[in-house]
């Protein structure tokens, strides 16, 4: 995975973690759930890009 492909995946994971933390701090269950979803999407993107590397 090139750096240009890795950055969006890591950023999405970071946004998800931040949203979870904000949700926990405010007691907002919806924000926590959205944070989990964003973090999972980032991990999925990272896995997809890593799989491309293995295939080459």
C-alpha positions as CSV (number, residue, x, y, z in Angstrom):
1,X,0.0,0.0,0.0
2,X,1.4,3.3,-1.0
3,X,1.4,6.3,1.4
4,X,-1.2,8.1,-0.6
5,X,-3.5,5.1,-0.2
6,X,-2.7,4.6,3.5
7,X,-3.4,8.1,4.6
8,X,-7.1,8.1,4.0
9,X,-7.6,4.8,5.7
10,X,-5.6,5.9,8.8
11,X,-7.4,9.3,8.8
12,X,-10.8,7.6,8.7
13,X,-9.8,5.4,11.7
14,X,-8.6,8.4,13.6
15,X,-11.9,10.3,13.0
16,X,-13.8,7.2,14.2
17,X,-11.8,7.0,17.4
18,X,-12.2,10.7,18.0
19,X,-16.0,10.4,17.4
20,X,-16.2,7.5,19.8
21,X,-14.3,9.5,22.5
22,X,-16.5,12.5,22.0
23,X,-19.6,10.3,22.2
24,X,-18.4,8.7,25.4
25,X,-17.6,12.1,26.9
26,X,-21.1,13.4,26.1
27,X,-23.0,10.2,26.6
28,X,-24.1,10.3,22.9
29,X,-24.7,6.7,21.9
30,X,-25.3,7.7,18.2
31,X,-22.0,9.4,18.0
32,X,-20.3,6.4,19.5
33,X,-21.9,4.1,16.9
34,X,-20.9,6.4,14.1
35,X,-17.4,6.4,15.4
36,X,-17.3,2.6,15.4
37,X,-18.6,2.6,11.8
38,X,-16.0,5.1,10.6
39,X,-13.2,3.2,12.3
40,X,-14.4,-0.1,10.8
41,X,-14.6,1.5,7.4
42,X,-11.0,2.7,7.7
43,X,-9.8,-0.7,8.7
44,X,-11.7,-2.2,5.8
45,X,-10.1,0.3,3.4
46,X,-6.7,-0.5,4.8
47,X,-7.2,-4.2,4.4
48,X,-8.4,-3.8,0.8
49,X,-5.3,-1.8,0.0
50,X,-3.0,-4.3,1.7
51,X,-4.6,-7.1,-0.3
52,X,-3.8,-5.2,-3.5
53,X,-0.1,-5.2,-2.4
54,X,-0.1,-9.0,-1.8
55,X,-1.7,-9.6,-5.2
56,X,1.2,-7.9,-7.0
